[in-house]
Amino acid sequence: MKRRNYSPRTSEAYLVWVEKFIRFNGRRHPVTMGEAEVRAFLTYLAAQMGVAPSTQNQALCALLFLYRVVLNMQLPWMEGFVRARQQKRLPVVLSREEVRLILRHLNGTHWLLGSLLYGTGMRLMEGMRLRVKDVDFALNEIRVRNGKGGKDRRVPLPQILIPHLKSQIECVRLLHSKDCASGYGGVHLPYALARKYPNASREFAWQFIFCADRLATDVETGEVRRHHLHESSMQRAFKQAVRQAKIDKPASCHSMRHAFATHLLEAGQDIRTVQELLGHKDLATTQIYTHVLGRGALAVRSPLDA
């Protein structure tokens, strides 16, 4: 999976499903199993475990990878599986007032990150992995590197956050100087950049803006360095802010991205521009926000209001 540039999260999910498949079938080796075992496992997930169609499809993709790529087995019966039909769901969108209330209950780094998610439309991990070099104050933009699908894109830099971002970067600069003085100061670099540029990992431009409070040991290289904040920290703070704001919606950090798109469309922004800012490959993905523009279902006025 690493050789094929699969993301760490995808690799981790596939390994989990392969292990569950083997355990479900009494720890038998996958070579000794076939269509009956795979079909029984997928049926078990849907009928007894009640997983969502997308979850069942993920399990099927993991087993397809196992048999086709890892075991190099040509199994015509694997082509005959009908994938579960994924149901269309409307996104949870927050109003401007709800966004304001949530941000009011966030503090410090969590407030800055939450404001960035709403002000730029970035995903949570895109904000977490933001590096110093990715913020361009001269051009008033942020460059999102290696987003979903391995794509880069540019998003606007909210003017109101410029002084707060500069202050955060200065805090990172002081922390980085302290780490370098202690013999550390390195940071994880994508792909083979660490070999191509041996000193780049200690350069300030590559440091994470939202860096962790403590140093950590890389499980692959054994190197001690400072990583970015864990996403669970922001997720917990956001959930608490939603409760404190007394908002009765299943809102998450990703709801800020939904609010970004919806509020831009409400303000009259072109949908193709919103598509570019969100990094959507298909315009149909962006069009879902036209159904939640705060004008009621399909922008229809209820006859009761007359």
Buried (B, 14 or more C-beta within 10 A) or exposed (E): BEEEEBBEEBBEBBEEBBEBBBEBBEEEEBEEBBEEBBEEBBEEBBEEEEBBEEBBBBBBBBBBBBBEEEEEEEBEEBEEBEEBEEEEEEBBBBBEEBBEBBBEBBEEBBBBBBBBBBBBBBBBBBBBBBBBBBBEEEEEBBBBBEBBEEEEBBBEBBEEBEEBBEEBBEEBEEBBEEBEEEEBBBBBBEEEEBEEEEEBBBBBEBBBBBBBEEBEEEEEEEBBBBBBBEBEBBBEBBEEBBEEBEBEEEBBBBBBBBBBBBBBBBEEEEBEEBBBBBBBEEEEEBBBBBBBBEEEEEEEEEEEEE
